[in-house]
Amino acid sequence: MLNSTIMNPLEQIVYVDADACPVKNEIVDICESLNVKMVFVSSYAHTLTLPSTAQIVTVDNEKEAADLYLVNKSKKGDVCVTQDHALASILLSKGVVAISPRGYLFREETISQLLDARYLSQKQRRMGGKTKGPKAFQQTDRVKFTEQLLKILSKKEGS
C-alpha cells in the first residue's frame, strides 16, 4: 500500500509545457490560491525563475524530451498547459485535460481537425509556400486562459 503522505495518486497536478509558455505567472497565482500542485517542464536551454511552490523539471534539449516527460508523468484528471496540438492529442487519450495558453480547451471532438490543419500547413511550407503564424498574444488571451483554468480547477475542487 502506498504511503499517502508521500504520494497521493488522486492528487491533481497542473503540468506546464513551459519552454514558450506566456502564462506562467497566471498558473502560479491560480495554483497557489487553490493549493494545487504545479510542475513546469522545460529543457536545459531555458532557465525558469519561479517561486518555491512550483516544481521545476529540467529535461534534455532533445526535440520531444519535454513532451515525453509530460506524457509519461501525467495521469487521468491532471491538467496540462501546452500549445502543442500533437501533445494535447496524446494527453486527451489519457484523460488529461489539455488547455492552450490562450484558454482554448482541447477536445477529443476537434483535435483531429487541428492536427489536419497543422499537417496541411507543414506540407505547404515544405513545398515552398507561406502560411500565417499565430496571432500575437493579447491581454484578452491571458484573461481567457485565467478564466478557463480557474473553471477547470474549481470543478475539480467542488467534486
N, C-alpha and C positions, 0 to 999 in steps of 0.2 A: 504494500500500500504506500502511496506517495505521502510524504510529509507535507501537509497543506501549508505550513508556514514557509516551506522552501519553494514549493511550486504548486500553483493553483491552476489546473487545466481549464477551469471555467473562466479564468481572468481574461477580460477583453483587453486587447492591445491595439494601439494605433501604430502601424508601421508607416514609415515615410521613405519613399524613393527620393533621397534628399539632395542628390547632386545639383539639380537645377530647380529645386522647389522654391517658389517665390512666397509661400505662405507658412514658413517655419515658425515665425513668431506667433501667428494666429493659432497654430496647432499647439504650441507650448501653452499659451494662455488658456485655451479651452480645456486641454487635458489636465492642467494644474487645477483649474476651477472645479472640474468634475472628478478629480483624483483617478484619472485613467492613465495607465502606463503607456509610454510612448517610446518608440525605437526608431532612430534616424539612421538610415543605412547609406553610406557613401563610400566612394573609392579613395584610395590614398592620395589621389590628385586633388582632392577637395578638403579643405580644413573647415570644420564646423565649430562655431562658438555658440554653445547652448548652455542653459542652466543645468545644475547638477540633477534636477528632476528628470531630465531627458537622458535616455541611454543612447550612446553613440556607438555604432558598429562600423568599423572601417574594413572594407574588403579590398581585394586585389584590384588593380586598374584594368583588368580584362573587361571586354565589352559588356558581357552579361553577368558579371560577378554579383552586382547588387540585386539583379533580378532573381538569380538563383538563390541567394540568401533569403529573399522575401518569399519565394515560392516554398522553400524548404521549411522555414520557420513559422509562417502564418498558418492559422487554423480557422475552421469554421467559426463565424461570429466576429472575427477580428476585422479591423478596418485598415485599408491601405490607401495612402495618398500617392498617386502616380499620374504621370502624363502619358505613359506608355500603354497604348491600346493592346498590344500583344500580351504584356504582363497582366493587364486587367482581365483579359480573356481567360488566362490560366487561373488567376485568383478567383474569378467568379465561379469557375467549375469546382473549386474547393469550398465554396460557401463563404468566401471572404467578401466583405463589402468594399468595392473599389470606387474611389472618387478622385476626380481630377482637381488640381489646384484652382480651377475656375468654378468649382462647385458642381460640375457635371457628374451625375451618378451613373456609372457604367451599369448596363443591364444585359442580361442574357439575350433579351429580345432584339437588342440593337447592336450588340458588339460585332456581329458578322458584317453589318453594313460599314462600320468604322474600319474594320480590317480590310474589307474590299476596297474602300476608298483610298486607304493608305497604300495598298498594293498597286492600284492603278496610278497613283501619283509617283510612286517609286519607278514604275515601269516607264512612265512618260519622261521622267528625269534621265533614266538610263538611255533613252532614245534621243537625248539632247533637248528635250522640251523643258519648258519652265512651268513651275507650279507656284501657287501662292503659299507663303508660310502662314503660320498662325498670326492672328491679330495681336497687337500689342496688349500686354497685360494691363488691365484697368482697375481702378478702385472698385468699380461695380463687380468685377470678378472676385475680388477679395471679400467683398460683403456677401456675395452669393455663396462662396466657399464656406465662410464662417457660419452662415445660417444653416447650410446643409449639414456640416459636420456637427453642429450643436443638435440638430434634429436627429441625426443618426445616433449619436451618443446618448441623448436624452431618452430615446426609445429603449435602448439597452438598459439604462438606469431604471426606467419605470417597469421593466419586465419582471 
